[in-house]
Amino acid sequence: MAVAGEPQAHGGLREEELRAYGLRPADVLDFSASINPLGASPAAVAALAGIDYSRYPDPDSVALREAIAAATGVTIDEVLPGNGATELIHLVVRAFVRQGQRPVVFAPTFGEFERACRLVGAAVHPWKANPQRGFRWNFDNKGGVLRRVTPPLVYLCAPNNPTGVYPTLLDVRSLAASLIGGPLLLDESYLGFVAQQWDSIPLMRTGRVLVLRSMTKDCGLAGLRLGYLLADPDVVAAVRRLQPEWSVSAAAQAAGVAALSHPEHVTRGRAAVEQSRRFLLPALTELGLMVNPSAANFVLVETGGATDIRARLLRRGMAVRDCTSFGLPEHIRIGIRRLEDCERLVPALRDALREREHD
Ligand SMILES: Cc1ncc(COP(=O)(O)O)c(C=O)c1O
């Protein structure tokens, strides 16, 4: 349940909040979550028809792990599927972080890593990005920070939520080489939307990097829940021991196998994002707003008073992410949807900004 007065912690719609506005989820254009604009993978949806829901899922997700291994170029014992990337973040934290330790988090970023650390009694050391440098991190002083903090785990999101920054391979490789303490958890949940991707598998093979991916965004399976970890077999085995049995449902396993055999859905979704981006970014700039350059399928936009702007847009049937919980109360995050949806958002945002001026 959402706690009254607390900032929105994630994108996506909450029935409780919508009811306060007299809205139902179907009434709202949701720009607050960043999902493939073409929706769920049609192959995944078709695969759901063939499932016998009275049977338990395969607890070892063998067919799904084979499909992931084939798609990513790793071996099956280097793959661990989970109930969304979120479950895997919590399990990896439990495997590596102990009470009183100081994991490092490249901030501002997805809040679930910090929450998972708090649940095991650890306070994170934030490695803050510089807003003046387009929220890019300065990796130059990494040796000093890592020696001082000796983190049991480091979390870096590539591309990063909510800033859209995609760190370079050079920076991530040299970060991984400088680690003291524990490994790097490299969260690539939005990788499917990046036009110029670099390959993280060789980094994973050094044993210093755990790669995390989500199929809820690029394959459009947010409601179904599916993500996977790619790591050294010993790490996979250790994390698997902490995972509840049957975490990955029969539906998620079948949908995952089908989605992986039709990667063109992701390619088309990326192209749809690019088409919308070409319209949306200049349109937002024309409204006088600062837009952070983004390699992902969302943009961070400085509007001032993010909570207020979100409320004004909700009254117009559109949801954006208020970035207050990221420590950015002046920013909203807009998930890039189909062109026709973005064409509806811009005038609504213009109205909301004007209305605020006159209040
Ligand atoms: C960076 C990042 N990692 C992981 C997740 C969660 O992914 P999933 O839906 O697979 O749990 C999100 C969701 O917003 C995210 O932004």
Ligand as a Chemical Component Dictionary entry (heavy atoms), coordinates in Angstrom:
data_LIG
# 
_chem_comp.id                   LIG 
_chem_comp.type                 NON-POLYMER 
_chem_comp.pdbx_formal_charge   0 
_chem_comp.three_letter_code    LIG 
# 
loop_
_chem_comp_atom.comp_id 
_chem_comp_atom.atom_id 
_chem_comp_atom.alt_atom_id 
_chem_comp_atom.type_symbol 
_chem_comp_atom.charge 
_chem_comp_atom.model_Cartn_x 
_chem_comp_atom.model_Cartn_y 
_chem_comp_atom.model_Cartn_z 
_chem_comp_atom.pdbx_ordinal 
LIG C1 C1 C 0 17.077 0.290  -13.316 1  
LIG C2 C2 C 0 15.963 -0.637 -13.022 2  
LIG N1 N1 N 0 16.248 -1.887 -12.669 3  
LIG C3 C3 C 0 15.262 -2.758 -12.405 4  
LIG C4 C4 C 0 13.942 -2.374 -12.483 5  
LIG C5 C5 C 0 12.873 -3.367 -12.160 6  
LIG O1 O1 O 0 12.668 -4.217 -13.223 7  
LIG P1 P1 P 0 11.610 -5.383 -13.131 8  
LIG O2 O2 O 0 10.308 -4.841 -13.598 9  
LIG O3 O3 O 0 12.183 -6.425 -14.053 10 
LIG O4 O4 O 0 11.559 -5.849 -11.724 11 
LIG C6 C6 C 0 13.610 -1.083 -12.842 12 
LIG C7 C7 C 0 12.190 -0.671 -12.932 13 
LIG O5 O5 O 0 11.842 0.467  -13.018 14 
LIG C8 C8 C 0 14.642 -0.180 -13.116 15 
LIG O6 O6 O 0 14.387 1.087  -13.432 16 
# 
loop_
_chem_comp_bond.comp_id 
_chem_comp_bond.atom_id_1 
_chem_comp_bond.atom_id_2 
_chem_comp_bond.value_order 
_chem_comp_bond.pdbx_ordinal 
LIG C1 C2 SING 1  
LIG C2 N1 SING 2  
LIG C2 C8 DOUB 3  
LIG N1 C3 DOUB 4  
LIG C3 C4 SING 5  
LIG C4 C5 SING 6  
LIG C4 C6 DOUB 7  
LIG C5 O1 SING 8  
LIG O1 P1 SING 9  
LIG P1 O2 DOUB 10 
LIG P1 O3 SING 11 
LIG P1 O4 SING 12 
LIG C6 C7 SING 13 
LIG C6 C8 SING 14 
LIG C7 O5 DOUB 15 
LIG C8 O6 SING 16 
# 
